[in-house]
C-alpha cells in the first residue's frame, strides 16, 4: 500500500502559520480597542465627577479664581476625551482591518485543507480499489487451485 503524500503540505503549513499570525493580530487589535474604550470611559467619568464638583464649587464658591480654574480644567478634560475618542476610532479601524485579514487567511487555509481532504478521500478510494483487485485475483487463484489446471493448458 502506497503512502499518502500531499504535495502542497509546505503551503498548507505556511497557510496555518499565516492564519495563526492573523488570529493573534486580531486578538491584539481587540485588546487594544478594549483598552482604548476603557480609557475613554475613565476620562468621561473623570469629567462627570469634575462637573459635579464644579457645580458644588460654584454654589459655595467665594473664590472666583478657583471657579475659573475648574472651568479651564473641564475644557482641558473635554479635549482629553476627544483625543481618547479619536484613539478609540483608530483602534476600531485597525481591529476591522485585522478582522478582514484574519478572515482572508482563514479562507485560504480552509481552501487548502479542503483540497487535502478531497485528495485524501480519492487516495482511500484508489487504495480500496487496488485492494479489491488483489482480493479478486486471490479469489480467482483459489478457484483455479480447487478445480485444478485444465488439460489443454
PEVENUR-V255737 format. One record per residue. N is the residue number from 1. RES is the residue in one letter. PHI is phi in whole degrees, -180 to 180 (NA if undefined). Layout:
# PEVENUR-V255737
n=N res=RES phi=PHI
n=N res=RES phi=PHI
This chain:
# PEVENUR-V255737
n=1 res=X phi=NA
n=2 res=X phi=-73
n=3 res=X phi=-88
n=4 res=X phi=-79
n=5 res=X phi=-136
n=6 res=X phi=-91
n=7 res=X phi=-64
n=8 res=X phi=-93
n=9 res=X phi=-60
n=10 res=X phi=-64
n=11 res=X phi=-65
n=12 res=X phi=-64
n=13 res=X phi=-62
n=14 res=X phi=-62
n=15 res=X phi=-65
n=16 res=X phi=-63
n=17 res=X phi=-65
n=18 res=X phi=-62
n=19 res=X phi=-64
n=20 res=X phi=-61
n=21 res=X phi=-63
n=22 res=X phi=-66
n=23 res=X phi=-66
n=24 res=X phi=-65
n=25 res=X phi=-64
n=26 res=X phi=-65
n=27 res=X phi=-62
n=28 res=X phi=-66
n=29 res=X phi=-66
n=30 res=X phi=-65
n=31 res=X phi=-65
n=32 res=X phi=-64
n=33 res=X phi=-65
n=34 res=X phi=-63
n=35 res=X phi=-65
n=36 res=X phi=-65
n=37 res=X phi=-66
n=38 res=X phi=-64
n=39 res=X phi=-64
n=40 res=X phi=-62
n=41 res=X phi=-61
n=42 res=X phi=-63
n=43 res=X phi=-65
n=44 res=X phi=-66
n=45 res=X phi=-67
n=46 res=X phi=-61
n=47 res=X phi=-63
n=48 res=X phi=-61
n=49 res=X phi=-63
n=50 res=X phi=-67
n=51 res=X phi=-61
n=52 res=X phi=-64
n=53 res=X phi=-65
n=54 res=X phi=-65
n=55 res=X phi=-64
n=56 res=X phi=-63
n=57 res=X phi=-65
n=58 res=X phi=-67
n=59 res=X phi=-71
n=60 res=X phi=-106
n=61 res=X phi=-72
n=62 res=X phi=-111
n=63 res=X phi=-95
n=64 res=X phi=-69
n=65 res=X phi=-61
n=66 res=X phi=-67
n=67 res=X phi=-64
n=68 res=X phi=-66
n=69 res=X phi=-62
n=70 res=X phi=-60
n=71 res=X phi=-63
n=72 res=X phi=-64
n=73 res=X phi=-64
n=74 res=X phi=-66
n=75 res=X phi=-62
n=76 res=X phi=-62
n=77 res=X phi=-64
n=78 res=X phi=-64
n=79 res=X phi=-67
n=80 res=X phi=-63
n=81 res=X phi=-64
n=82 res=X phi=-63
n=83 res=X phi=-65
n=84 res=X phi=-65
n=85 res=X phi=-62
n=86 res=X phi=-62
n=87 res=X phi=-62
n=88 res=X phi=-63
n=89 res=X phi=-61
n=90 res=X phi=-62
n=91 res=X phi=-66
n=92 res=X phi=-65
n=93 res=X phi=-63
n=94 res=X phi=-64
n=95 res=X phi=-65
n=96 res=X phi=-62
n=97 res=X phi=-64
n=98 res=X phi=-65
n=99 res=X phi=-65
n=100 res=X phi=-64
n=101 res=X phi=-64
n=102 res=X phi=-65
n=103 res=X phi=-66
n=104 res=X phi=-65
n=105 res=X phi=-62
n=106 res=X phi=-65
n=107 res=X phi=-62
n=108 res=X phi=-64
n=109 res=X phi=-63
n=110 res=X phi=-62
n=111 res=X phi=-62
n=112 res=X phi=-68
n=113 res=X phi=-65
n=114 res=X phi=-65
n=115 res=X phi=-61
n=116 res=X phi=-61
n=117 res=X phi=-63
n=118 res=X phi=-63
n=119 res=X phi=-65
n=120 res=X phi=-64
n=121 res=X phi=-65
n=122 res=X phi=-63
n=123 res=X phi=-61
n=124 res=X phi=-63
n=125 res=X phi=-61
n=126 res=X phi=-64
n=127 res=X phi=-65
n=128 res=X phi=-64
n=129 res=X phi=-63
n=130 res=X phi=-62
n=131 res=X phi=-65
n=132 res=X phi=-65
n=133 res=X phi=-62
n=134 res=X phi=-62
n=135 res=X phi=-66
n=136 res=X phi=-65
n=137 res=X phi=-64
n=138 res=X phi=-62
n=139 res=X phi=-63
n=140 res=X phi=-64
n=141 res=X phi=-64
n=142 res=X phi=-66
n=143 res=X phi=-63
n=144 res=X phi=-65
n=145 res=X phi=-65
n=146 res=X phi=-73
n=147 res=X phi=-86
n=148 res=X phi=91
n=149 res=X phi=-87
n=150 res=X phi=-65
n=151 res=X phi=-68
n=152 res=X phi=-81
n=153 res=X phi=-90
